[in-house]
Structures are given as structure tokens and as C-alpha cells.
Amino acid sequence: MNVRFTALFLTTLLLSYGCKTAKTLSTTTPFTATITDEGFINCFTAGTTLNNQPVWCEASAVLYDGKNLFLANDKDMPAGQSPVFTKPLATLGDSTKTPVYLTQPTFSAARKYEDFARTPDGKFILLTTAFDRVKEGSHDWDGYNTILYWRSGDEQHPYVLAPDNTSTTSMSYRQQIAKLLADAAFPGGMPYFKIEGLAATDKQLLFGIREEGKSYENFSYKAKVISVTYRIEKHNNVDRIRLANDWRIINNFDITAAHPELPKPLALSSLEYDPYHNQFWMLTSMEANGKLDAYLWTISASDLYANRPFTLVRDTKGQPLHTPGHKAEDLTPLDASRLLLIHDDDRAHTTVGTQTRQPNQAAYTIITVSPQKTRMSR
């Protein structure tokens, strides 16, 4: 009787362990990647100034729509220009080709852009700011809390993402996000947070949180992803995007716990859906003691929503692929095998080969990726 009981117990234990193990299997396809091109983009004419100060191109967002690149600078621009502009992919590094600036007032009213996204069906493009500034008792900084969207091919008519059709910013969502990020230290809501990632599925918008804490001077670095459901409504024959009230945290990735060997502090700087591979890309970047760097990660949708770890992308030698000397801020798939990374190197005179960055330039990197055919791992 005891022998049969022991055998039954062991069988049950093994079956239970097997079931739990199966549930933790990753569905993420790992990638091997190689840097295949680098250069500088001329964002505007050399010598451009604002308030008698040189304007730097601190490019923070990029998106390829199949024809043109959309780019955004996280700094204000002089009248007649815009922090959002387009350029054909074929003229990416051609300094003689001037970008086309999106000068509609809506683009200039929002401030500190951080990430583009495109819906999987290709019908809409979205662009978010950082949501990292608010001034109590004043609307002066409301523009830092804005999400824009427009129909693909109709960037001349951008709309503000809001519960209504009259708001000029997306401030109405700030309190919802703050409450979602509440913790033991701030049970009423997170006083400060910074959005640097934006991705879209067919039903949800995903936002990547880079920083959260008491203030911009007192915060923790993060790689956290939150989601909210969206729908399309018709209003006066115009398609408007509306958000549901189902905000939730779907992934809170601890980079140091997963990879203690990587430099610190790394935090999320971009989140992007890749329709070619049905996975997501994430960039994590750092800026510490004058050192700039960034690392590339990937994750499947099921792993992302199950709060499983991101997979670090490695080069052909098995080493983590990174961009030493550059702070990658956003990426966009160019096709099934290439990713374009845009770098926000702040005001550093960074280099690419023998070239040195000028204030009107932003560095870029093109990475060739290929999926590894490996068995699923835990």
C-alpha cells in the first residue's frame, strides 16, 4: 500500500511539474543581428538657431510607412519648421535632400515627442510625447502630454487622441496612467513618469514606461509596459480613435535581474510591434558618466502579455548586440530583415567612422536580423 501510494504521489508530482513547466515555455523567437549600416541624418540646415541658440537635432522617434520615414525631434523648432518631418528612405543619409516639415499647428503645439507607432493594418500612425511634465495650476506644460494620430498618407490632418473632439492635448489620460502606476510609496498615483515607448496591436495601444518616481530629479529607471484597448468611431465622416478605460500593466521587466552582466542603468527607450515576425522589439538605453549605449530585445505577444522576460538579441558571435557611443531612442522595421534605429545623442559630438556629428544631425544605425531556429526554452 505504501509503495503504491509513493508511486502515485511521484507520478502526480511529475505531472504537476510538467504542466507548470509547459506553462512557462517561451514562445519568443530569438534573433541574431548584425550592424550593416551607420550614418547621419540631416534634420535641418546647419546653423539653425532658436532664441539665438543653436538648435540640436535630438531625434527621438522614427517610423517607416513603406515609402517615407517619419522622424521627430524632442526639441522645439523655429517658426516655419517643425519637430516632425519626413524623408524618403532612399535619401536617408543624403545631406543635400531637405526633409519635408509637418508644419500644421497641431504638430508644433505638442512637445517632447518620444515614439511613433503604426496599427498592424497600416491604416493609422500615432505619435506620443513623454508625459513627463505638468505644471500645477497652469496649462503651460499640457503640450508635453499629447498623443497624435492620423490616417496613413494624410499627415496633413493630425488629430489629438482624447475622449472628445475638442481637446488640444491628451491630458485627460494622465491621471489614469498615474493611478495605474501607483505603488506603496505613492498609493494615490505616481507623481512622475516618462513614456518612451508606443506600439499598436489590432485592438490595443501599448506604452513603454522608462522612468517613474517622485519627480524628474528623483525616480527609478524602468522597462514597464502598460496597455489600453482602442476602437475606431466615425464622427462627421472622420475616423476617430477612442480609448477604453481598461488600463493595465502587462509587463514589468527587471533588466538587472535577468542580465546582471549588462551595464547600468538601462531602461526602456522604445517599444515597437513587428508585423513581419509577429513579435515586439524593445530598445533599452543608458546615459551615464558621459557613456552612451543601447541594447536590443525581442518578445512574442503571448510572452509580453504573460509578463515573461524579454529576449536579448545577440550578434553572430553570441555577444549582446548594442550601439556603443549612441543612445538609441526608437526603431522601425524597414522590411522583414532590417531595422532602422535612430539615436538621440543629446548634444554630444558623437562619431560614425571618421565623421563627427554636427548639431543639425542625428545618427542612425541599420541592423540586419534573422530568426534563430531553436527549440522553445524556459
TORNUPA-173100 format. One record per residue (C-alpha): residue in three letters; x, y, z. Coordinates in steps of 0.001 Angstrom, whole numbers, plus 500000, padded with zeros to 6 digits. Layout:
BEGIN
 code     c1     c2     c3
  ala      X      Y      Z
...
// end
This chain:
BEGIN
 code     c1     c2     c3
  met 500000 500000 500000
  asn 502796 502392 500885
  val 504672 501544 497698
  arg 501582 502176 495564
  phe 500923 505440 497413
  thr 504522 506587 496892
  ala 504379 505726 493193
  leu 501086 507561 492806
  phe 502454 510578 494664
  leu 505579 510726 492478
  thr 503534 510386 489295
  thr 501225 513206 490377
  leu 504208 515381 491300
  leu 505911 514813 487954
  leu 502720 515511 486024
  ser 502193 518688 488032
  tyr 505768 519800 487389
  gly 505385 519030 483700
  cys 502228 521104 483451
  lys 503820 524060 485247
  thr 506908 523786 483025
  ala 504768 523752 479884
  lys 503035 526909 481024
  thr 506366 528698 481387
  leu 507718 527783 477938
  ser 508662 530867 475967
  thr 507081 531470 472579
  thr 509597 534182 471655
  thr 511781 533516 468620
  pro 515374 534608 469326
  phe 517202 536625 466673
  thr 520772 537012 465504
  ala 521614 540549 464429
  thr 524389 542443 462657
  ile 525006 546157 462235
  thr 525120 546642 458459
  asp 524996 550428 458020
  glu 525522 553616 460005
  gly 525417 557296 459250
  phe 523966 560711 459970
  ile 520633 562249 459006
  asn 520495 565982 458369
  cys 517371 567126 460224
  phe 517597 570772 459200
  thr 520020 573322 457784
  ala 523334 573729 459555
  gly 523449 576856 461717
  thr 519726 576831 462590
  thr 519073 578773 465794
  leu 516202 579429 468186
  asn 516360 582341 470650
  asn 519926 582963 469461
  gln 520966 579445 470487
  pro 521992 576601 468171
  val 519248 574018 467641
  trp 520332 570403 468066
  cys 518615 567512 466370
  glu 517842 565233 469296
  ala 515878 562724 467234
  ser 513724 560538 469434
  ala 511156 558867 467161
  val 511171 557202 463738
  leu 508677 555260 461612
  tyr 508789 553834 458090
  asp 505446 553626 456285
  gly 506709 551687 453293
  lys 507747 554789 451378
  asn 508815 557594 453663
  leu 510468 557891 457032
  phe 508703 559944 459684
  leu 511052 561437 462275
  ala 510523 563556 465371
  asn 512899 565757 467315
  asp 512188 566119 471037
  lys 513130 569813 470968
  asp 511240 572907 469791
  met 511959 574310 466347
  pro 511946 577848 464877
  ala 508840 579185 463157
  gly 508320 577734 459704
  gln 509903 574439 460663
  ser 508638 571584 462811
  pro 509943 568939 465211
  val 508167 566359 462991
  phe 509376 565782 459438
  thr 509532 563198 456665
  lys 512226 562000 454333
  pro 512289 559284 451639
  leu 514202 556222 452782
  ala 516295 556396 449610
  thr 517712 559775 450712
  leu 518316 558767 454331
  gly 521935 559888 454516
  asp 521847 562392 451647
  ser 522717 565766 453169
  thr 521590 567608 450024
  lys 517966 566491 450382
  thr 515982 568706 452754
  pro 513285 566999 454858
  val 509630 567913 454469
  tyr 508432 569547 457685
  leu 504929 568900 459008
  thr 504059 572465 459932
  gln 500424 572065 460966
  pro 499910 573841 464324
  thr 498953 570538 465972
  phe 502469 569177 465446
  ser 504141 572290 466848
  ala 501814 572548 469856
  ala 502842 569172 471280
  arg 506280 568995 472905
  lys 508956 566371 473535
  tyr 507997 563615 471134
  glu 509206 560130 472013
  asp 507779 557338 469834
  phe 505780 556558 466699
  ala 503523 553548 466193
  arg 501546 552148 463286
  thr 498474 549940 463526
  pro 499035 546425 462103
  asp 496576 547081 459264
  gly 498647 550122 458278
  lys 495661 552475 458442
  phe 496783 554756 461297
  ile 500020 556321 462530
  leu 500353 557514 466126
  leu 502934 559689 467864
  thr 503281 560202 471607
  thr 505077 562723 473768
  ala 506829 561848 477031
  phe 504060 562843 479507
  asp 506925 563789 481847
  arg 505975 567368 482663
  val 502976 569022 484237
  lys 502665 572421 485907
  glu 500222 572666 488788
  gly 497704 575454 488347
  ser 498768 576128 484775
  his 498228 574743 481282
  asp 501676 575853 480098
  trp 503061 572301 480010
  asp 499957 570450 478856
  gly 501557 570041 475427
  tyr 504036 567597 476939
  asn 501058 565255 477470
  thr 499848 564641 473933
  ile 499208 561676 471643
  leu 498588 562433 467975
  tyr 497235 560190 465234
  trp 496318 560433 461575
  arg 495260 558281 458647
  ser 498278 556858 456799
  gly 499025 559143 453870
  asp 497090 562026 455419
  glu 499604 563501 457836
  gln 498276 566955 456884
  his 495310 566262 459164
  pro 496560 565076 462566
  tyr 494142 564594 465458
  val 494662 564668 469214
  leu 493861 561410 470999
  ala 491267 562354 473618
  pro 487792 561321 474835
  asp 486287 564203 472837
  asn 486871 566065 469578
  thr 487798 569444 471033
  ser 490752 568749 473363
  thr 494096 570115 472224
  thr 496137 567711 474403
  ser 495768 564215 475897
  met 495966 565449 479497
  ser 492745 563569 480313
  tyr 494695 560301 480282
  arg 497483 561429 482563
  gln 495636 560767 485826
  gln 494558 557307 484677
  ile 498157 556352 483960
  ala 499367 557846 487240
  lys 496811 555778 489202
  leu 497770 552634 487296
  leu 501421 553124 488270
  ala 500617 553733 491957
  asp 502752 551772 494422
  ala 503414 551568 498155
  ala 505374 554810 498127
  phe 502722 556660 496109
  pro 499391 554867 496729
  gly 497364 557734 495315
  gly 499158 557749 491982
  met 502668 558084 490550
  pro 503662 561792 490688
  tyr 506191 561491 487869
  phe 506560 559102 484957
  lys 508038 559184 481472
  ile 506710 557431 478383
  glu 509286 556453 475760
  gly 507589 553542 474002
  leu 504455 553221 471880
  ala 503211 550189 469941
  ala 499876 549171 468488
  thr 498180 545813 468075
  asp 494868 545407 466253
  lys 492993 546122 469491
  gln 495339 547784 471978
  leu 497862 550555 472368
  leu 500937 549678 474417
  phe 503003 552323 476199
  gly 506543 551781 477447
  ile 507484 553438 480750
  arg 511139 554438 481148
  glu 511035 556388 484429
  glu 508747 556708 487437
  gly 509062 558242 490879
  lys 508628 561415 492896
  ser 509980 563853 490296
  tyr 512315 564173 487324
  glu 515115 564528 489877
  asn 514084 561531 491990
  phe 512973 558471 490023
  ser 513757 554841 489170
  tyr 514570 553505 485717
  lys 512049 551026 484345
  ala 511190 548736 481453
  lys 507456 548550 482098
  val 504665 548116 479538
  ile 501050 549202 480025
  ser 498103 548595 477699
  val 494709 550065 476886
  thr 492060 548964 474375
  tyr 491127 551246 471489
  arg 488338 551356 468933
  ile 487549 553381 465811
  glu 484471 555631 465739
  lys 483012 557707 462917
  his 482392 561386 463658
  asn 481312 563708 460843
  asn 482679 561118 458401
  val 486087 561186 460142
  asp 487595 558120 461799
  arg 488451 558917 465423
  ile 490374 556683 467795
  arg 488822 556240 471252
  leu 490319 554548 474297
  ala 488531 552261 476721
  asn 489043 552556 480477
  asp 490885 549256 480894
  trp 494441 550420 481504
  arg 496658 547694 482978
  ile 500296 546766 483476
  ile 501125 543783 481263
  asn 504896 543515 481701
  asn 507373 544762 484292
  phe 510774 543600 483086
  asp 513658 543652 485566
  ile 516695 544064 483311
  thr 519277 543727 486091
  ala 517730 540541 487469
  ala 517607 538962 484002
  his 521062 540133 482885
  pro 523211 541409 485764
  glu 526238 541452 483457
  leu 524877 544349 481371
  pro 525893 547935 482155
  lys 523646 550093 484319
  pro 521340 551915 484319
  leu 519494 550511 481290
  ala 515854 551484 480784
  leu 513226 551271 478062
  ser 513644 553763 475222
  ser 511435 552239 472510
  leu 508729 549614 472005
  glu 507667 548528 468531
  tyr 505436 545869 467006
  asp 506977 543970 464080
  pro 504263 542718 461686
  tyr 506799 540666 459704
  his 507576 538384 462652
  asn 504524 538971 464856
  gln 506793 539953 467734
  phe 507769 543120 469559
  trp 511115 544892 469676
  met 512334 546868 472660
  leu 515313 549183 472971
  thr 516915 549880 476334
  ser 519393 552723 476536
  met 521697 554332 479041
  glu 523445 557633 479558
  ala 525850 557622 482489
  asn 529134 559431 483137
  gly 529324 560526 479518
  lys 528782 556973 478247
  leu 526022 556295 475718
  asp 524820 552813 474792
  ala 521715 550814 473901
  tyr 520652 547158 473678
  leu 518047 545419 471531
  trp 515448 542926 472811
  thr 512538 540954 471380
  ile 509446 539210 472745
  ser 506352 537440 471409
  ala 502897 538844 472084
  ser 501965 535931 474352
  asp 505167 536297 476384
  leu 504718 540062 476636
  tyr 501179 539756 477975
  ala 502213 536914 480311
  asn 504846 539195 481928
  arg 507704 536941 480800
  pro 511232 538288 480267
  phe 512329 539887 477018
  thr 514969 538021 474997
  leu 518273 539810 474446
  val 519273 539999 470779
  arg 522819 538787 470093
  asp 525298 539092 467246
  thr 526732 536239 465215
  lys 529406 535657 467891
  gly 526809 535270 470624
  gln 527522 538647 472214
  pro 524724 541119 473071
  leu 524162 543449 470151
  his 524480 547068 471260
  thr 525317 550554 469972
  pro 528290 551846 471999
  gly 528628 555607 471734
  his 524996 556109 470731
  lys 521744 556283 472717
  ala 519188 554531 470514
  glu 515774 556109 471097
  asp 513470 554429 468597
  leu 513403 551805 465855
  thr 511255 550880 462887
  pro 511219 547776 460662
  leu 512257 548555 457087
  asp 511395 545062 455867
  ala 511455 541503 457195
  ser 515207 541549 457792
  arg 516205 545154 458571
  leu 515584 547533 461465
  leu 516414 551239 461447
  leu 517482 552712 464793
  ile 517509 556470 465399
  his 519781 557881 468109
  asp 519218 560771 470479
  asp 522785 561559 471469
  asp 521700 564807 473127
  arg 524366 567421 472413
  ala 527347 565105 472233
  his 529643 565236 469214
  thr 529395 561500 468623
  thr 531077 559806 465678
  val 530328 557346 462895
  gly 533551 556145 461340
  thr 535592 559253 460570
  gln 532547 561557 460651
  thr 531672 563712 463658
  arg 528087 564658 464384
  gln 527065 568271 463894
  pro 524193 569973 465795
  asn 521783 569599 462854
  gln 522387 565850 462580
  ala 521171 562649 464208
  ala 522979 559324 463992
  tyr 521247 556217 462709
  thr 522049 552503 462579
  ile 520612 549798 460322
  ile 520566 546309 461793
  thr 520024 543111 459802
  val 518182 540470 461819
  ser 517496 536798 461219
  pro 515395 534462 463393
  gln 517161 531534 465011
  lys 515617 528131 464523
  thr 515842 526797 468038
  arg 513608 524767 470251
  met 511474 526596 472773
  ser 513261 527246 476044
  arg 512193 528159 479517
// end
